[in-house]
Amino acid sequence: MNLLVLKLAVTPLLLLAASIAVRRWGEAIGGLLVGLPLTSGPISVFLALEHGPAFAAQATAGSLVATAAQAVFCFAYYRLAPRGWLAALAGACATFCVVAGLLQWSALPQTVLFLIAILTVTLALNLIPNHIVRTVRLDPPWWDLPSRMVLIAALVVGVTLIAPYVGPKTSGVLASFPFMVIILAVFGHRMIGHAAVRPLMRGVVTALLGFAVFFYVLSLTLTRLNLLAAYGSAILCALAIQVFSLYRMRVPVALPVE
């Protein structure tokens, strides 16, 4: 029961914080936050607690696969955004599935998957420009944030329930599917327009460097250290990368339109 309460509370609250950050500081900072393992990280902890550290360690391969697929997802959504949110979402999801499927099929070791993820993220960062974007301050409907939190809570519970049936690697991919990114992108795209997509996607891709480091460190430590030390080490390494990424990102200020 305690784990269920955590599943229903932790990740939705993290999404709430990211959503508020978008409204307060703009899409680039929001993307930088949701690109972190805010969903997949808690799911990894739940997998380790419910199915053991070895299961969670194997799942990191799926998360590293999903890191490269997320970078491609962000680039595809950015390029298709002028065609509307539905076309952009469909194209980006299809691209994610193709890339994730190919990497899963390849059965590469985690170190190679980590290097592929870093190279893919670097390429995506070079292809998504970093320009100042002017956005409009909006007054979203009352159901906006609650609906986002319900969707993400359903994801966390769903992935941890089906994990024993689909296996650790597939669980890792499902846990790392960019649901948070989709929620923020579609809401922002529909309410502001495709101008909001570029800074969001660039912020997400920037954060994926820390995402990849987080799961690679877990792959090395989960079966060697206790859970607290393993996740603590992964968090510290990811935060160090994130601070450096934020410094290098030179996040543009989102100025309101008058």
N, C-alpha and C positions, 0 to 999 in steps of 0.2 A: 504493500500500500504506500509506504514511504517513497519508493522508487517511482510509482505512478504519479504521486503528487509532484515530485521533482520534474518528471517528464512534462507534466502539464503546466509547470511554472517557469522553469529555468529558461528554455529556449524562447518561448513567447515574450518573456521579459527582455531578453537580449534583442529580439526583433523590435520591440517597442522602443528601446533605447536607440537603435539604429534609425528607426523611422523619425523619432524626434530630432536626431542629429541632422537628418536630411533637411527637415524644416528649419532648423536653426542655423546650420552652417553650409547647406547646399548639397547638391548631388554627389560631388566629388568626395567629400568627407563621408557621406552615407555609403558610397560604394566602397571606400576604404575599410569601413567597419563591417559591412555584410560580406566582403570578400574573405574575412577571417573565418575560421571554423566555428562560427557561432551555433550552427546546427549540427554539423558533423562531429565537432568536438564533444559536446554533451552525449550524442549518440554513441560515440566511441567509448565514453566512460560507462554508459549503461550496458554496452555489449561486454565490456570487461567485467563488470560486476555480475551480470547475469549468465555469461557463457565462458568466462575465464579470460586471462590475459593473452593466451595463445590465439584464441579466436579473434580478439581485438587486434592483435599484431598482424594476423593474416588479412584482416579487413583494411589495414593501412595500404595494401597494394591497390585495392579498389579506389581508395581516396586519392592516391597519387595518379592513378589513371584519370580520375575525374578532374584533377587539377588541370591537366593539359586540355581535357575536354571543356572545362569551364572557360579557359582562356579563348578557345576557338568559339565557344558560345557567345562570349562578350563581343568578339570581333564581328561575328555574323549578325548579331542583333544590331550593332552599331551601323553596319553597312546597309542593312535592310530597313532601318528605322524610318527613313523618309517614305516608305511604302505603306506605313501604318503599323500599329502595334500588333495586329493579328498576323500579318505576313512576317514581321520581324520575329515574333515569338515562335511561329511554326518553323521558320527557317533555322533559327538558332537552336531550337530543341532537336531538330533533325540532325543538325551538324554535331551537336553534343553526342547523340546516340551513335552516330557513325564512328566518330573518333574514339569514344569509350569502348564500343564494340570491338574495333580493330585492336586496340591496346590490350583489352581483356583477352582476346583470342591469341595474341602474341605470347602471353604468359611470360613476360620478361621479369627479371628479378627487380626487387624494389629500388636498388641503386640506379639501375638503368631507367626505370620509370621516373625516378626523381630527376635525373638529368634531362630526360625528355620534357618533363613538366617545366623545368627552369628555362629551357631553350624556347619552348612554346610561349611561355609568359613573356619572355624578353622580346620575341618576335611580335607578339600582340601589342606590347607597349610601344614598339616602333611604328606600328600601323594605325594606332588610335591617337590622333593628335591631342595635344594638351593646350587648349585655348580658353580664354575667358568667355564664359557663357552667361548671358543675362537671363534670369528666370523671374517668374511672376510669383509673388506671395499669394498663397491660396488659403481659402477657408474650407478644408475638406469636410465631407459629411460625417456625422457622428459615428456611423458604422465603420468608418475607414480602418482605424487602428484595431478595434475588436475583431473585425473579420480577418485581418492579417494574422493576429495572434491565434485565432482558432485554426486557421489553415496550417500554420507551422506546428502547432501542438499535435494536430492530426498526423502530420508527417513523422514526427519523432516517435509517437506511439506505434504508428504503422510499421516503420522500419524495424524497430526493436521486436515487434511481434512476429514478423515474417523472417527475421534473420536466421533462425535455425533451419528454415525450409529452403532458403535460396543460397545459403553458404556465406562465409565471411567476405569474400572478395566482392560478390554482388551486393552484399549489404553495405560495403564501403562505398561503392559507386552510388547506390541509392541515397545513402546518407549525405553524400557530397553533391548530389544534383542541386543546381543553383535555384532552389525554391525561393529563398529570401531575395535573391537578385531579381527573379521573375516578378515577385510581388511588388518590389519597389519600382522596377522598370515599367511594368504595365500601368500601375497607378500613376506614376509620374508622366509616362508617355501619353496616357489618355487625358490627364488633367492639364498638362503644360504643353505637350507636343514633343516632337523628336529632338528638339534642342536640349532637352533634359537628359537624353540618353548618353551622349558622348562623355560628359564628366562622370556620370555614374559608372559606365562600363570601364573607363580608364581607372577610376578608383578601385573597382573590383579587381581588375587585372593586377594592379600594383600590389594589392593585399594578398594575391595568390602566391607571391614569393614566400611570405610568412606561413601561408597555408601549407605549401609544399614542405617547408622546413619542419613544421609542427608534426606532420604525419611521418616524415622520414625519421625524425628523432624517435618517435613512438615505435617505429618498426625495429629500431635498434635496441630499445630499452624495455619494452613491455615484458619481455620474457626474461630479462636480466635483473630488473630492479622491481621494487614494490610499486604499486600503482601510484602512490603519492609522489614518489621520486620520479617515476617515468613521466607522468603528466606535468609535474612541476618543471622538469627539465625541458619538455617540449614547449610549454607555455613561455618560459623565459627565452628560449631560442627564437620562437616566433615573434615575441614582443621586441627583441633586439633587432630582428630583420625589419619589423614594422616601423620602428622608430627611424631606422636608416632610410626605408622606403618613403616615409612621410617627408623626410628632409630632402630627399632627391626628387620627390614628386613635384615640389613647388606648386601646391594646389592653388588653382586660380580662385579668386574671390567671386562668389556668385552674387552679382549686383541686381537688385530689384528694378524692374521696369517701371518708370514713372508714367 
